[in-house]
Amino acid sequence: MVRSLLILFGLPGAGKSYVGRALRDAFGYHLHEADDDIPEDYRRLVAAGQVVSEERRDAYHRLLLDRLEGLRANHPRLAVAVPLLRDRHRRWLAERFPEARFALVQCAPGPWAARLAGRTHTVSLDYARAVSALYEPPTLPHVVVDDSAEGDEALRAQLARWLGQPPA
């Protein structure tokens, strides 16, 4: 089996997890939600609406690199949903995993705000707006996946074009 590592990045609420579930369900990828690796102290800061310091954000991304190394050993087809707001964190991933392919998951402002406003289990709309100021445009090669519309069929078609394969 050909090894494949897909990195889904973008703002909170853009649809990274939704895209990852489509990759899992339609294309057979193992999905890893990088939010599951966030340390408890980091989670408390986010829950309190505090933007995490650059030092703390860097430490988390270093831990994530090691976590992904272990996941790669067990999952030849791995999709990872992770915000990666800073370009240096994307570069760290690309350096450690040169085979990685990156997709910027985007959502139009209206649906993005509506998604976040309706959530109670993750970051708030206010927090997402605050951290969006930290977002740096990507400098690495990547595709853009638009998750503005609801519906699996259009999303699967975008992913099939990116992967060059039909859904399983």
C-alpha positions, 0 to 999 in steps of 0.5 A: 500500500502506498503511504499517504499523509494528508494535512488539513489546516485552516481556521477553527470552524473552517471544516477540517474535521468534516473534510477529514471524516470525508477522507476517512469514510469515502477514501479509507484514510485514518483520521487524527484530530490534532485537537485530541493532543492538546495538553490540558493547560492549553485547553483551559486557556482556550476555554477561558477565551485566552489566546495561547502564547507563541511559546506554548503554541510552539511546544504543542506543535513539537509534541504533535510532530512526535505524535504523528511519527507514531501514527505514521507507523500504524496508519499508512493512509493518514489524514490529520486535522490541525489548525496550523495558523503559523506558517513555521508550524506547517514548515516543521511538518513538511520538513519532518514528513516530506511526503505530506500533502497539505490542504487549506480548508476554507469556509465563506465568512457567513457559514463560518460564523454561523457554524461557530456561533452554534457550537458549544463543544469547541472554540467560540466565534469570538475566540476564532476571530481572535486567533484568525489574526494569527493566521499566516498565509501558507508558503508551502504548496497546497490545495484549497478545499472549500467547505462553505456549502453543506453536502458530501457530494461536492466535497467528495468530488473536490477530494477525488480531484486532489487525490486523483482517485474515486471514492472507495 
